[in-house]
Amino acid sequence: MTGRQPALTTSHEHSGPHIPDFEKDAQSIAAYDEARLRYERREASDAETKTRAAFTKKRDAIRAEIAVAASLLEERRMKAQKALSIYASRYPHRMERNKPVKPSFWESVLSFGSAGRLYRRAVQTAADATAAQSLRRRKEHDEEELEQQLKRALYLQEESIKKRMESAEGTDAFHARPGIAVLFKRVEEIKAERALYRARLERGDVSPIEQRDREFSERKIGHLEAPFAGVTIVRVVRYGDLSYYLLRDLERHLLYLPYDPRLEPLIENVFDVYRLADAFEAKLTRGADGRPMPALQHYLTNYKDEEVARSEFRKARTALRTPRTDLPQRLHYAGIEPCVVQLVRGVVRDEAVVRHGEECFLIGVPLCGSRRRRAGRERAPHQRCRSVADVAGDLRLRQPRPA
């Protein structure tokens, strides 16, 4: 299992600068944002309810008019059909495809004007039915237009509420609600502290220790402790004269480890450190197929989206392959980091801790045949000493056995 310490809320130094509790601050900001969002939704819901109620009344009135127009249309159609059937029965030779044709002069004279009256009645009732149908269509169009007006009204109302909430009057009304004033005051304090820190950072008044502690606390970066499993290096970060490896495990936990150049061969590898008797050994992490897990597979395990995983892998590989010529080849810290000693022991197999006053230095000791046996026998005299570079070159990792 990977060892993790709680998220930092104070400096590594006992008398260092105050580091905010970013987790609690994020909870306060989230609570304020959620309260504001609920308030906006409630206001929008009330306004929408009122608007829909007003449009419902208009819709009911239009539908009543549509019902009247439909009834009138049905009545006039019956009259038109009756008048047409009477004219057609009297003068069938004056019909063209269900349309009445005006009777001749002699037909009107011989019928004493009855033919003309029947013809005009058939034409007039047909025109009345057409007018009733047009009226019904206009009312139906008015109903459709009312739906479009409702959508536009709701959209404009939403924009109006947003502008009102952003105004001083709307903000004051929200802050006047019970419990919001205290929450708003806390959020303003957080924003003021962040702005002050940015100003100090621009002026160069922030110490490297404070920068480190703030970032580790904000990003919830814990301390790496041996033994651990399934860890890969994702970045090398620097704060002034302090440099650290940033690592990620298979559960997406970010961890840090003080930088040591002898651990550079571990970059772009996924590795474990396990206890063996009274010492620690390092080995490559095995995948599901029993083979050493590639670094890309580690990212694919951490990210659900394959494209995001590949993008993050490319970014990390580019950053890690950038030459670090400005970093010293031997770094020292005010207090020796036990995990560095353990991990260097697992990779380089040996080291010496040299004290000079109150400072500690890590110095790699070349592997000598007199201090280490391989396959149960001494090294040859010409192989008695190997440099740390040679040891780091082949990673000095315990290779996994073939599945």
C-alpha positions, 0 to 999 in steps of 0.5 A, a space after each residue: 500500500 502507498 503511505 500518505 500523510 494528511 494534507 498539509 495545513 501548516 508549513 513544514 517548519 514549526 515557525 513558518 508562514 500560515 498556510 490556509 486550509 484549502 479544503 475548508 476554504 473550498 467547502 465554504 466557497 462551494 456552500 456560498 455558490 450552491 446557496 446563490 445558485 439555489 436562490 437564483 433557481 428559486 427566483 427563476 422558478 417563481 417568475 416562470 410560474 407566474 409567466 406560465 400562469 398568465 400565458 395559460 389564461 391567454 391560451 385558454 381564451 384562444 382555445 375557447 375562440 377556436 372551439 367557437 370557430 370550429 362550431 361555426 365552421 361545422 354549421 356553415 359547412 352543413 348549410 353550404 352542402 344542403 344548398 349545393 345539393 338542392 341546386 344540383 338536384 334541380 339543375 344537374 346540367 349546371 354543375 361542374 365538378 361539384 361547383 354550381 354554374 350560373 343558370 341561363 337567362 331563360 332558365 331564370 325566366 321560366 323558373 320565375 327567378 328561382 334558379 338564380 336564387 338557388 344559385 346565389 344561395 349555394 355560392 353564398 353559403 360556400 363563401 361563408 363556410 370558407 370564411 369560417 374555415 379561415 377564422 379557425 385557422 387564424 385562431 390556431 395560428 394564434 395559439 402556435 404564436 402564443 407558444 413562441 411568445 412564451 418561449 421568448 418571454 421565458 428566455 428574456 425573463 431568465 436573462 433579466 433575472 441574471 442581470 438583476 442578481 448581478 446588480 447591487 440590489 439583487 446581491 444585497 437582497 441575497 446577502 440579506 437572507 438568513 445565514 448568507 451574510 456570515 458565509 459571504 464574509 468568509 468568502 470575501 476573506 478567502 478572496 482577499 487572502 488569495 489576492 494578497 498572496 498573489 501580490 506578494 508573489 509578484 513582488 517576490 516576498 514569498 519564500 520557497 517554503 511557503 510556495 511549496 507548502 501552499 501548493 502541496 496543501 492546495 493540490 492535496 499532495 501527500 508525503 511518499 512513504 515506503 513501502 508503496 506500489 504502483 507509483 510513477 513520477 509525473 513532474 519535477 517541481 522547484 521552489 527556489 533552491 528546493 526541488 521535488 519529484 511529484 508522483 502519482 499512484 494508481 488511485 490518483 493520489 499525488 505524492 511528493 519526494 525530495 529530488 535526488 538525481 540518483 532516482 532519475 532512472 525511475 522516470 518513465 517507469 512504474 515501480 514498487 518499493 517493498 520491505 525485504 528483511 531490514 532493507 527496502 528493495 525496488 522493482 518494476 510494477 507488473 501489469 495484468 499480463 505479468 509484464 512490467 507496466 508501461 507508464 502509458 498504462 498507468 495514465 490509462 488506469 488513472 483517467 477514464 478518457 483515453 484521449 485525456 490520458 494520452 494527452 497527460 502522458 505526453 505532457 508529463 513525458 515532455 516535462 520530464 525529458 526537459 534537461 534539468 541542468 540548473 539543478 545541482 547534482 547533489 542536493 542537501 536538505 536541513 533534515 534528511 528525508 527517510 523515504 529518500 534514504 529508503 528509496 535510494 537504498 532500493 535503487 542504488 543499493 547503498 549510500 552514505 549520510 554525511 553530516 556537516 554541522 546541522 545539515 545532512 548530505 546524501 552521497 552515493 557509494 559505488 558498489 564494491 564487490 567486497 560489500 555485495 555478493 552476486 550469485 553467491 560469489 565475489 566480484 572479480 578484482 576489476 569489477 570491485 567498484 562501480 560508479 553510481 552512474 553505472 548503477 543508475 544506468 541499469 536502474 538497479 531494479 529487481 526485474 520481475 520474473 516472466 509470467 
